[in-house]
């Protein structure tokens, strides 16, 4: 096994452990905030949005630090992400919870774009799509692990103890980073884009389509994570164990979609896949709104997993095929910022809908988001525009 192969595996492990901690915190935090501080739907939406808002504000400026200092920015982000969950155990009101979310946003600001850029630089052009697909598969696998960790810890100890466990998991993510990734030669290739190249690069139609699709996807994704646990609890009186089980099945299906992304893309164009994914999301939230059957809710959630399994890796692959390697970190930062913006606006705007019309109506409102995404993808991406090699 070559050193770069070991470094690629290290990125998968870092993403897996990081997502385990992050998803576990995001899964338990709405329930914890509601039970401990009797937070309203709007306050919960604000809590869930704050970390994404901070990451959104800082991500692109932080990408301009890339170069010799990029490695130190990366390790600082990992350390902050590990420490933040521990502080939740000392929170005594919603305001302090918001402050911790700010800290998490600081830690998360630069990690995804640097990871995606390193993978693109460590991979050959022929294997880049495959390696990005493997990296994004670590996201739902980490979410599954996060769901399992949350269920076990809550059952054995309680909700607050999950934050302690997630701090330990966050520090585990530092191990492969320090042992393998710190010595990668790819760090030397990370560069800052020139000012003259920014606008021509960012206005390319494939990039605009990817940015828009990822932004609209983030609205849908953040609303589901923020309000579906409460929806299951309120409408079906589902215990925490049932909520965790539904989310685990959702994450597992998302991972399966990404594992078989190669076969899906050999059969369908990226443009068609994105549009199909968002169409499935419309169908799923409609079922969630109409049904009173918990089994149908679970099946609808699996359909959402198809959408969520496709959009992230497909958008990242389009970006990697559209810009020069030297511009990857900046463009990936813009892509991630689009997600942060959507994840910030989603829970807040739908929180207002939930307060007035109920959580079911708030979930249904995301169908409009998915419809707009279908139109954007149709207008900005052309069938067969980018040959994809996932071999």
Long-range contacts (C-beta under 8 A, 24 or more apart in sequence): 3-183, 3-184, 4-122, 4-184, 4-186, 6-180, 7-118, 7-122, 7-180, 7-181, 7-184, 7-186, 8-119, 8-122, 8-123, 8-131, 8-134, 9-176, 9-180, 10-176, 10-177, 10-179, 10-180, 10-181, 11-115, 11-118, 11-119, 11-135, 11-181, 12-134, 12-135, 12-138, 13-138, 13-173, 13-176, 14-78, 14-115, 14-173, 14-176, 14-177, 14-181, 15-115, 15-135, 15-138, 15-139, 15-142, 16-138, 16-141, 16-142, 16-145, 17-142, 17-169, 17-170, 17-172, 17-173, 18-78, 18-81, 18-111, 18-142, 18-170, 18-173, 19-138, 19-139, 19-141, 19-142, 19-143, 19-145, 19-146, 20-142, 20-143, 20-145, 20-146, 20-149, 20-166, 20-169, 21-81, 21-82, 21-85, 21-146, 21-166, 21-167, 21-169, 21-170, 21-173, 22-81, 22-108, 22-142, 22-146, 23-142, 23-143, 23-146, 23-147, 23-251, 24-146, 24-147, 24-149, 24-150, 24-162, 24-165, 24-166, 24-169, 25-85, 25-88, 25-104, 25-146, 25-162, 25-163, 25-166, 26-225, 27-146, 27-147, 27-150, 27-225, 27-229, 27-244, 27-247, 28-150, 28-154, 28-159, 28-162, 28-163, 29-88, 29-97, 30-226, 30-227, 30-229, 30-230, 31-159, 31-229, 31-230, 31-233, 31-240, 32-88, 32-159, 32-160, 33-94, 33-97, 34-230, 35-159, 36-159, 37-93, 37-94, 37-97, 39-94, 40-355, 41-227, 41-230, 41-351, 41-354, 41-355, 41-359, 42-348, 42-351, 42-352, 42-355, 43-94, 44-226, 44-230, 44-347, 44-351, 45-226, 45-347, 45-348, 45-350, 45-351, 45-354, 46-98, 46-347, 46-348, 46-351, 47-94, 47-97, 47-98, 47-101, 48-101, 48-222, 48-225, 48-226, 48-347, 49-222, 49-343, 49-344, 49-345, 49-346, 49-347, 49-348, 50-98, 50-101, 50-102, 50-105, 51-101, 51-102, 51-104, 51-105, 51-108, 52-105, 52-218, 52-222, 52-339, 52-340, 52-341, 52-343, 52-344, 53-105, 53-340, 53-344, 54-101, 54-102, 54-104, 54-105, 54-106, 54-109, 55-105, 55-106, 55-108, 55-109, 55-336, 55-337, 55-340, 56-337, 56-340, 56-341, 56-344, 57-105, 58-105, 58-106, 58-109, 58-110, 59-109, 59-110, 59-113, 59-333, 59-336, 59-337, 59-340, 60-330, 60-333, 60-334, 60-337, 62-109, 62-110, 62-333, 63-110, 63-113, 63-329, 63-330, 63-332, 63-333, 64-192, 64-330, 66-114, 66-190, 66-191, 66-192, 66-329, 66-330, 67-190, 67-191, 67-192, 70-114, 70-187, 70-190, 70-329, 71-182, 71-187, 73-110, 73-114, 74-110, 74-111, 74-114, 74-177, 75-174, 75-177, 75-178, 75-182, 76-107, 77-106, 77-107, 77-108, 77-109, 77-110, 77-111, 78-107, 78-111, 78-170, 78-173, 78-174, 78-177, 79-107, 79-174, 80-104, 80-106, 80-107, 81-107, 81-108, 81-111, 81-170, 81-173, 82-107, 82-167, 82-170, 82-171, 82-173, 82-174, 83-107, 83-167, 83-170, 84-167, 84-170, 85-163, 85-164, 85-166, 85-167, 85-170, 86-163, 86-164, 86-167, 88-160, 88-163, 89-160, 89-163, 89-164, 110-333, 112-332, 112-336, 113-328, 113-329, 113-330, 113-332, 113-333, 113-335, 113-336, 114-190, 114-329, 114-332, 116-316, 116-319, 116-320, 116-328, 116-332, 117-190, 117-328, 117-329, 117-332, 118-181, 118-184, 118-186, 118-187, 118-190, 120-320, 120-325, 120-328, 121-186, 121-189, 121-190, 121-325, 121-328, 122-184, 122-186, 125-389, 126-389, 126-391, 127-389, 127-391, 128-317, 128-320, 128-389, 129-317, 129-320, 129-321, 129-388, 129-389, 129-390, 130-262, 130-389, 130-390, 130-391, 132-313, 132-316, 132-317, 132-320, 133-258, 133-261, 133-262, 133-313, 133-317, 133-390, 136-258, 136-312, 136-313, 136-316, 137-255, 137-258, 137-259, 137-313, 139-254, 139-258, 139-312, 140-251, 140-252, 140-254, 140-255, 140-258, 140-305, 140-308, 140-309, 141-251, 141-255, 143-247, 143-251, 143-254, 144-248, 144-251, 144-252, 144-255, 147-244, 147-247, 147-248, 147-251, 148-244, 148-248, 150-244, 151-240, 151-241, 151-244, 151-245, 151-248, 154-240, 154-244, 155-241, 189-325, 189-326, 190-329, 191-326, 191-329, 192-330, 193-326, 193-327, 193-330, 197-327, 198-330, 201-323, 201-327, 201-331, 202-331, 202-334, 204-322, 205-380, 205-381, 206-318, 206-321, 206-322, 206-380, 206-381, 206-385, 206-386, 207-318, 207-319, 207-322, 207-323, 207-331, 208-380, 209-318, 209-376, 209-377, 209-379, 209-380, 209-381, 210-315, 210-318, 210-319, 210-322, 210-335, 211-334, 211-335, 211-338, 212-338, 212-373, 212-376, 212-377, 212-380, 213-274, 213-278, 213-311, 213-315, 213-373, 213-376, 213-377, 214-311, 214-312, 214-315, 214-335, 214-338, 214-339, 214-342, 215-338, 215-339, 215-341, 215-342, 216-278, 216-342, 216-369, 216-370, 216-372, 216-373, 216-376, 217-278, 217-307, 217-308, 217-311, 217-312, 217-315, 217-339, 217-342, 217-373, 218-338, 218-339, 218-340, 218-341, 218-342, 218-343, 218-346, 219-342, 219-343, 219-345, 219-346, 219-366, 219-369, 220-281, 220-285, 220-307, 220-346, 220-366, 220-369, 220-370, 221-308, 221-342, 221-343, 221-346, 222-342, 222-343, 222-344, 222-346, 222-347, 223-346, 223-347, 223-350, 223-362, 223-363, 223-366, 224-304, 224-363, 224-366, 226-346, 226-347, 226-350, 226-351, 227-347, 227-350, 227-351, 227-354, 227-359, 227-362, 227-363, 228-288, 228-301, 228-363, 230-359, 231-288, 231-359, 231-360, 231-363, 232-294, 232-297, 234-359, 235-292, 235-359, 235-360, 236-294, 236-297, 238-294, 242-294, 246-297, 246-298, 246-301, 247-301, 249-298, 249-301, 249-302, 249-305, 250-301, 250-302, 250-304, 250-305, 250-308, 251-305, 252-305, 253-302, 253-305, 253-306, 253-309, 254-305, 254-306, 254-308, 254-309, 255-309, 256-309, 257-305, 257-306, 257-309, 257-310, 258-309, 258-313, 261-309, 261-310, 261-313, 261-314, 261-390, 262-390, 262-391, 264-310, 265-314, 265-388, 265-390, 266-390, 269-383, 269-384, 270-314, 270-317, 270-318, 270-381, 270-386, 270-388, 271-377, 271-378, 271-381, 271-382, 271-383, 271-385, 272-383, 273-310, 273-314, 274-310, 274-311, 274-314, 274-315, 274-373, 274-377, 274-381, 275-374, 275-377, 275-378, 276-310, 277-306, 277-307, 277-308, 277-309, 277-310, 277-311, 278-307, 278-311, 278-370, 278-371, 278-373, 278-374, 278-377, 279-370, 279-374, 280-304, 280-306, 280-307, 281-307, 281-366, 281-367, 281-370, 282-367, 282-370, 282-371, 285-363, 285-364, 285-366, 285-367, 285-370, 286-364, 286-367, 288-360, 288-363, 288-364, 289-360, 289-361, 289-363, 289-364, 307-370, 317-388, 318-381, 318-386, 321-386, 321-388, 322-386
